[in-house]
Amino acid sequence: MNREMVWIEKGFGCWRCSECAWFFDLSKARPAKSFEEMMGTFQSQRDKEFTEHICADYPRAKRA
């Protein structure tokens, strides 16, 4: 499976997996002392969660 992290604008906008319903919860981003530190922490946390998630744990809703 070649899953990718993709940015979805629809709704509130978020990073999602191309193969399942996983998304990065922006509210879980940790505070930081500077903007650069915040962005580095955010990207690191997002990438780690994406890499570690298991698509089978986030099934997509079936369409009617």
C-alpha positions in Angstrom: 0.0 0.0 0.0 1.4 3.4 -1.0 -0.4 5.7 1.5 0.4 9.4 1.5 -0.3 12.2 3.9 -2.5 14.7 2.0 -3.9 18.2 2.9 -7.7 18.3 2.7 -9.3 21.8 2.5 -12.9 20.7 2.7 -14.5 21.5 6.1 -11.9 22.7 8.6 -8.8 21.6 6.7 -6.5 19.0 8.0 -3.8 16.4 7.2 -5.3 13.0 6.3 -4.2 9.6 5.1 -4.9 8.9 1.5 -5.9 5.3 2.3 -8.1 5.5 5.4 -10.0 7.9 7.7 -6.9 8.8 9.9 -6.3 12.6 10.3 -3.9 14.7 12.4 -5.8 16.4 15.2 -4.4 20.0 15.1 -5.6 20.6 18.6 -3.0 18.1 19.9 -0.1 20.3 18.7 2.1 21.1 21.6 2.8 24.8 22.6 6.4 26.1 22.0 8.5 29.1 22.8 8.9 30.3 19.2 7.1 30.0 15.9 10.1 28.0 14.4 10.1 25.6 17.4 6.3 25.2 17.2 6.4 24.4 13.5 9.3 21.9 14.0 7.4 20.2 16.8 4.1 20.2 14.9 5.7 18.6 11.8 7.6 16.0 13.8 4.5 15.1 15.8 2.3 14.9 12.7 4.8 12.8 10.7 5.3 10.4 13.7 1.6 9.9 14.1 1.1 9.3 10.4 4.0 6.8 10.2 2.7 4.9 13.3 -1.0 4.7 12.4 -2.5 1.5 11.2 -5.0 2.1 8.4 -7.2 -0.9 9.5 -7.8 1.0 12.8 -9.4 3.9 10.8 -11.8 2.5 8.3 -13.6 4.9 6.0 -17.3 5.2 6.2 -19.1 3.2 3.5 -21.0 5.3 0.9 -24.7 4.8 0.4 
